[in-house]
Structure formats: structure tokens, C-alpha cells
């Protein structure tokens, strides 16, 4: 039997930025002065919870094949996108989608189109996205949320919104310590029966569709009892006081022309999704469930903030504490794949203790050329010598890897 632990990506990702300004207009300075007196407040809404697992014929059929936990590794982008779209098309009752970033490029538009199609046939769609990279999308997003079967919430939004990333950051400087807490979770749950969890945002570079960028990620397509725990985690974030309906954080009117335009892929030559009949989809699901891995599963996830995210500088720590515990419980081997590796003092100590017990520790992260955040890589460089001195085996992904073509279209 395979014992599998699902490490859910950290719920809040701290973002540090240095903004250099050569000039600062007096009017802008006055704006900042008056803005400093007001902050965005959390909103308490009635709790909503994912429905019980669907009893639709497809899911009952699959449960007859296997009712325990099962898992499929989504290693390459094409497979990950194909199963994401197939899962959306299979939905009967509900879809819960949580992500940090959503670009409306080829992959993002395909997901949007299938979600709208699901809502149009009566599926309840709940969307929760971090607010960091929502720039100039308010009219389209408000139109999306206007659909009677779609709820769209944004996590920890900025009070002052502009069409520029830098200007928005400046206008909200007085709330930096709150806005420094971001939601990095990515998951999609369909009918509370299957879930996709892992590292991929919704953008072409995460699915091998981008001409230059290639963000290699891993995901799991999961079924069985573990799915309800993933749903519970989604509910925790969706019901958090800092998850606000999109229409509450903007005064811009919905633009239904925009949403109709965005849902249609402009360049279908890059990737073309072909919808499948219910019988074909059932055959695909049956095949994947029969060959899936099985095993015991644990879900590790940071908790969303209670009250002001800036009030507790130590939060979140749940996932970090669990990682240290896993190291201390390891008996033979620990393997880590992490795009950004900046170990805490506690984690470095856990690595050292594990190696001293005879546990093999292997770590794969980005090289400086394959890293899109130089600040993160600079911080990581300070830990290389100590981790290797402790006995960890450290590897870095090359930007010119020989198998790169296998993961890009």
C-alpha cells in the first residue's frame, strides 16, 4: 500500500516589493495622507458549505469501482488542462475553484468557458481568487458574478484599485501589513467527488502553452474520502471575513460584452479542447479510476486569518509546523520539490536531525536562471552551504533541461 501525503500550498504567501520613486506629485502625496486614515474592513456573511457528495449516476458508478482514496499524478500541462476541463464538463451539482492567479489567455479562457457552460446548465459555481493580480478586470468579473449560479469572491482585496500594479501598491501603502498576507492555495472540487490540488495557477505558462515561460508544476487528481476534507478547506477560505464578493469591492458596472469575448479562445492553434459525450467521459473516468494509485492521504493546509491578518505576525504557521513534524517522523527518505526554497531555522534543524538519523533528504528547486523571483533565489542562496553541510542532497532545475520539450506544446 502507498502512503500519500498531500501538501497543500501555503495559504498565505508573503510578497515583498521595493518601489523606487524619483518624483512624487503633491496631489498624490495628499491622496496617500487622507487614505492613511481609512482601511478596508472585513465583511461577515452567512456561512456557505459545499453540498454533500453528489449522487449523480457517474459518481455512483465510479464509487462502485473504488470507494477508497485514489490518485492520479498530473505531471504534464496538457494532461492537467485536459482533466481540469473534463472534470468541469462532468459536474452536475457544484464546482468550487480556488486559485492565486487567473489569466484569461488560452488556458484561462478555456476554463472560463467551461465554467460558464456548467453554470448555464444549472451547476453552482463558487470562485475564490487572490486579489493580487486582478488588474483592470473588474467589469468582466462583476459580469461573471452577475450569473445567478456563480459566486465570485476575492481574498484580502486592496481598498484602492487602479489599472496599474505599481500605482495600486502605492495607493495602499498604509495597509501593507494586511495586504502582505496572500492566498496561494490552488484547488478545484467537482460535485464534492473529485478534486485537483497542486501548484498550477490558471495561465498558459503553467500548462506548457506559453512561447517562452514554462512553469513546471505537479498536481493530483484525487477521489475518495479525502475530497471532503479538501472541500472543508475551501469552505474555510470562502467563508473567511476577508473573502469579499467582487461586487462589494468595486463600483464599476458589469461588462457582458467583455465576458463573452474572453471566454472564446482567440488562437485555437495553440490548444484545442474537444468536448466529449457523457458516455465517452464515463469511459475516461472509469479507466483513470481503475489504474489510479491508492493509499492513505493527509491534507495539510494553513488556516485563513481570523480578524485582521496583520494582527498576528506569526500566522500562518500550520503547514510549516507540519513539515517539521514530517521530517522528525521520517525513517528512510524525504523528497522535496519546491520552486522557492527559503527554509526557516526550524526546518533547517529538522533537516539536520533527519540526516543524523540516517534519513536520505533530497531537494529539488530552481537555479537562478530558471527562477522568476530573483529576491527569493537570493534568500535561498544564503542557506545552500548549511543544508549541504547538514547532509541534504540538493539539485537545481536547469533552464536548458534536455526534457524541456516534453512539457511545452
N, C-alpha and C positions, 0 to 999 in steps of 0.2 A: 504494500500500500504506500502511496505517495502522500507525504505530509506537506501541505502547501500553505504558506502564509501570504496573504495579500497585504502588501504595504501600500496603503493609500497615500497619495502625495500630500505633503504638508498643507494643512488647511489655510495657513496664513503665511504668505511669503513676503519677507521684509524687502522693500525696494529702497535703495539709497541712490540719490542723484545729486550731482554738483552742477549748479546752474551759474554760469558766469555772465554778468551783465555789464556792458560798457556804459550804458546810459539808462536812466530811469526817469521817464516823464513825470512831472509834478502831479498831473492828474491821476496817473497810475498809482503814485505813492499815496494820494488821498484815498483812492479806492481801497488799497490794502489797509489803510488806517481804519476806515469805517468797517471793513469786513472783519477785522480782528475782534470786533465787539459781538459778532454773531457767529454761531456754528450750527451745522445741521444736526437735527435731533433724531433719535431713533423713533420708530413707529411700532406700536403694539397692535397687531392684527390677530383675529381669531386663528388658532392653530389649524393647519390642514395636514392631513396624513394620507399617505399612499394607500389606496384600496387594498384589500386582501388579494392574494394571488388569483389571477383570472382563471375561470373555469371554462374558457373557450375550448372548443374541440381540439385545436392544435396543441395546446399546452397539456390537456388531459392525455392526449396520445403520447406526447413525449414523456410525461410522468410515468406512463405505463412501461416505457422502456427503461427509465432510470429515475429514481426519486431521490438519490443521494446527491452530494455536491459533484459537479463535473466542470471541467475547464478546458478551454482551447486557447493556446497561445497565439495572439495576433502579432506576428513578428514583422511582417512587411506591410507597407502602406496600402497597397491595393486590396489585400485581403481584409485589412482593418476597415477600410472605407466600404467595401462591398458588404461585409457583415453588418456594419452600422446601418446602412440603407435597407438591407433586407430585414433587419430587426424592426426598423420603423414601419416598414410596409406590413409586417406581421402583427402589429399592435391592434388590439381590439378595444381595450378599455382605457389604458393610460400610458403615457410616456413622461418620464422625468429626466431632464437634461441639465447637467451642471458642468460648467467649464470656466476657464480663466480667460480665454481669448477665442473670438469667433470672427474670422474674416469672411466676407462674402465674395470669395473667389470661386474657383471651380468646386472644390470640396465643400466649402461653406454654403454655396448656393444650392448644391445638391441636397445637403442636409436640410436646409430651409424649405426647399420644395417638397421633400417627402414629409416633413413635419406638418406643413400646411395641408397637404393631401390627407394626412392622418386626421387632423382636426376637422377637415371638411367631411370626413365620413363618421364623425362623432367621437373620436378619441380625445380624452382630456390630456392636454399637453402643458406641462409646467416647466418653465425655463428659468434657471438661475445662473447669472453670469457675473463675474467680477467686473467692476466699473472702470478699471484702469485704462483699457484701450478702446473704450467706446467713444470715438471721436466723430462728430458730425453724422451720427446715425439715429439721432432722436426721432425724426419724422417717421422713418421706416419702422423703428422699434415700437413706437406708440401705435402705429397701424397694425403691427403684428399682435400686440397685446389687445387690440380692439376686437379681435376674433372671440366670439363667445366661448370657444373651447380652448383658448390659450391664455395662460397666465405667465407674465414675463416680469421677473424681479431682478434687481441689480444689487450686488453686495457692496456695502460700505461706499456709497456714491460720494462724489465731490459736490459740494454745495454750489460752487460757481463753475459753470460749464462754458467752454469756448470751443472754437473749431480747431485750435492749435494745442498740441500737447504741452509745450513749454509754458505758454501763457496760462493754461489751466492750472499747471503746477504752481505758478507764481501767485495767481489769484487765491489759491487755497493754502498758502504757506502757513497761515495761522492755525490750520488743522493738521499739520504734518504728522503729529504723533498718533492721531487717529487713522489718517489715511495710509500710514506706514504699514498697516495690517491688511494684507490682501488674501483673497481666497484662491488657492491654487488647485483645488480639487477638480478632477475630471471624471465624470461617470454618466452613463445613460442606462436607465432602467425601463424595461418594457413589460407592461402588464404585471409587474412585480413577480415575473417568472424568470427573466434573464437580465443580466447586467453586463455592461462593458466598462471595465475600470482600468486605469493606467495613466500614461503620461501624455497622450496626444491631445493637443488643442485642435480646434476646428479651423484649419487653414492648410493650404496646399503644401507648404513645406513640411508638414507632419505626415503627409501621405505619399511622398515621392513625386508630387506633381509640379513642384517648383523647378524653374530652369537652373537655379544655382544652389539655393539653400536645401539642405537635406537633414532634417531633424529626426535622427533615428530614435524611435521610441518603441516601447513594448506595452501591450495591453493584454488583458484576459477577457475572454468571453466566458461568462460563468452562469451556471444554473444550479438549482437546488436550494436548500435552506439558507445558504449564505446570502442569497439575493435579498431576503427580507431585512437583513442587517445593513446591507448597502442602502436599501430604501429608507431605513430608520435614520441613517446618517444624512441622507439628502433632506429628509423632513426636518432634522435639527437645524440645518442651514437655511432652508426655505422659510422656516418659522422664526428665525432669528430676528431680533428687533432692528438689525442693521441690513436686512434684506428687504428693500423697498420696491413696491410696484413701480415700473418705469414711468407710468403716467403721474406719479407723485413727485418725481424729481425733474420734471421739465414742463414748460408752458407751451412748447411747440405743438402744433396741431399735427395729427397723423397724415402721412402722405401715402395713399394707397397705390398711386402710380409707381412710386419707388419700390414698394414691396413686390409688386407684380414684375417689375423689371429685374430685380435682384434674384428672384427665385429661378429665373431662366439662365442656364449656363451660356455664357457668351461664346466660349470656344470649346465646343464639344469634341474637338480633335484631341484635346489633352486627355480626357477620360469621358467615356460614355457609359452611363448606367442604364441597364435594360431591366425594366420591371418584370417580375415573374408572376405567373399564375399561382393561386393558392396551393394547387397540387404540387407544382414544382417547388415552391417554398417548403412545403411539408417534407418533401423528399430530401431537400438540403438539410433541414433541421434534423431529420431522422439520422442521416448519415453522420453529421457532426456530433450528435449526442452519443451515438454508438461507439465512435472512435475517440471520444474525449477522455482526458485524464480524470482520474477520481482521487479523492483524498480529503483529509481533514483541513478545514480552512479557518483562518482567523482574520478579522478585519481590524486594522489599526488606523485610526483617524484622529486628527486634532479636533477638539470641540470648538464650536463657534463662540464668539465673545458674549459675555453677559454684561449688559450695561455698556459703558464707554470702553472701546478696545484699547485706548491709550492709558486707562487707569491701572492696568496690571501689566507692567513691563516684562514680566517673566512669561506671559502667555503668548502663544500656546507651547506647551511642553509635552503633551501626551505622547505624540509619536516619537519624539526624541528619547523620552524615558523608556518607551517600549523597545527601541533599538538597542539601548544599552543593556536592557534585560535579556534580549535575544542573544546578544554577544556573550553575556555571562552564563547563559544556559547552553550555548553551543558545545558540542562534544567532538565534532570532526572537521567541519568545514563551514565557512561563511563566505558568500559571494555577494558583492555589492556592485550594481551598475547605477551610476549617478552622473547626471550631466554637470552638476555643480557640487563639488566636494569641498566643504569647509567644515571639518569636524570640530565639535566642541571639545572642551577639556575632558568632559565625562566620557565622550565617545572614544577619544584617543586612549583614555585609561582602559576602557573596555576592550579595545583592540589589543593593547599590550597584555592584558590579563589572559585574553583568549590564546594568543600566540604562546605565552608562557605555559599554558596548559597543553600545548601540542595541537591546537586547532589551526588549520590552514585558513588564512584570511587572504582572499583575492579581491582586488578592487579595480574596476574599470571606470575611467572618467575621461573627460575631454582633454586634448592637447591644447596649447594656446592657439593654434591655427584653426582648430575645429570648434572653438568656444565662441559663442556670440556675446558673451559678457566678460570683457577683459577685467573688470573690477573683481568679479567672482574668481577668475583664474588667478589674479594677483594674490587674493587672500588664500587660495588653495596652495600656492607655491610655498607659503610660509610653513606648511605642515608636511611637505613631501619628505624631507630628511628624517623627521621624527617618526613618521609612520613606517618608513623603510627600516629605520634603526630598530623599531619595535618588532620587526619581522613580517610586516604585511607585504604582500606581493602586489605591486602597483603597475597598472598598464594604462596607456592613454590612446584614445582613438585618433588615427591619422586622417587628415583631410583628404589625402590621396589614396585611401584604402583600396586595395585591389577589387574588393567585392562591392564597391560603391554602386556600380551599375545595377546590381541586383535589387536595389531598394529605391531606384528612381526610374520613372517611366521614360 
